[in-house]
Amino acid sequence: MATRIRLRRVGRKGQSHFRIVIADSKSPRDGRFVATIGNYNPRANPAVIVVNAEQALAWLAKGATPTDTVRSLLKKAGVLGKRTA
C-alpha cells in the first residue's frame, strides 16, 4: 500500500480548514485514511499549523510521501528542514 501524507478538507462551505492525514494514494481526498497527524487552518491570520512531529517523522521513515503542499507545511512547522548527515 503506497501511503501519502495529504490534506483532508473539513468544515462547511466557505469556512474550510484541513486535517493532515496519512491515506492510501488511491483513496479519494476526503475518503478513508489511516491516521491523523495534525491540522491546518489557512483562514486564521497568521495561518495555524499544528503537526505531531513524532508521528510525521515516523510515517516518513516508513515511506509515506507528502504532497507538495504538505511538504511546505511540514517545513513551516519545523518538522522537515535541516538535514543531518
C-alpha positions in Angstrom: 0.0 0.0 0.0 1.5 3.3 -1.1 0.8 5.9 1.5 0.7 9.7 1.1 0.6 12.4 3.7 -2.0 14.9 2.4 -4.7 17.3 3.3 -8.3 16.3 4.1 -10.9 19.2 3.8 -13.3 19.7 6.7 -15.6 22.5 7.6 -18.6 24.0 6.0 -18.8 25.9 2.7 -16.6 28.9 2.8 -15.2 28.0 6.2 -12.8 25.3 5.3 -9.9 24.0 7.3 -7.8 20.9 6.7 -6.6 17.8 8.6 -3.2 16.4 7.8 -3.7 12.7 7.3 -2.0 9.5 6.2 -4.0 7.9 3.4 -3.7 5.3 0.7 -2.6 7.0 -2.5 -5.7 5.6 -4.4 -8.3 6.8 -1.9 -10.3 10.0 -2.6 -9.3 13.3 -1.0 -11.9 13.2 1.8 -12.2 9.4 1.8 -10.7 6.7 4.0 -7.5 7.5 5.9 -5.1 5.6 8.2 -4.1 8.3 10.8 -4.4 12.0 11.5 -1.2 13.7 12.4 -2.2 17.4 12.5 -4.4 20.2 11.2 -4.1 23.4 9.2 -6.3 26.5 9.3 -5.4 28.8 6.4 -8.2 31.3 7.3 -6.6 32.4 10.6 -4.3 35.3 10.5 -1.5 34.1 10.6 -2.3 30.6 9.4 -2.3 27.9 12.1 -0.3 24.7 11.5 -0.4 22.0 14.2 1.6 18.9 13.5 2.6 15.9 15.7 6.3 15.9 14.7 6.9 12.4 16.1 4.2 10.8 14.1 5.1 12.7 11.0 8.7 11.6 11.1 7.7 8.0 11.9 5.4 7.9 8.8 8.1 9.5 6.7 10.6 6.8 7.9 8.0 4.1 6.9 8.0 5.5 3.3 4.9 7.8 3.3 5.4 10.6 0.7 4.0 14.0 1.4 2.2 16.1 -1.3 3.8 19.3 -2.3 1.5 21.4 -0.1 2.0 19.2 2.9 5.8 19.2 2.4 5.8 23.0 2.5 3.5 22.9 5.7 5.9 20.5 7.4 8.8 22.8 6.6 6.9 25.8 8.1 6.1 23.7 11.2 9.8 22.8 11.6 9.3 19.1 11.1 11.3 19.0 7.8 14.2 21.2 7.0 17.8 20.9 8.0 19.3 17.6 7.0 21.7 15.9 9.4 24.2 13.8 7.6 
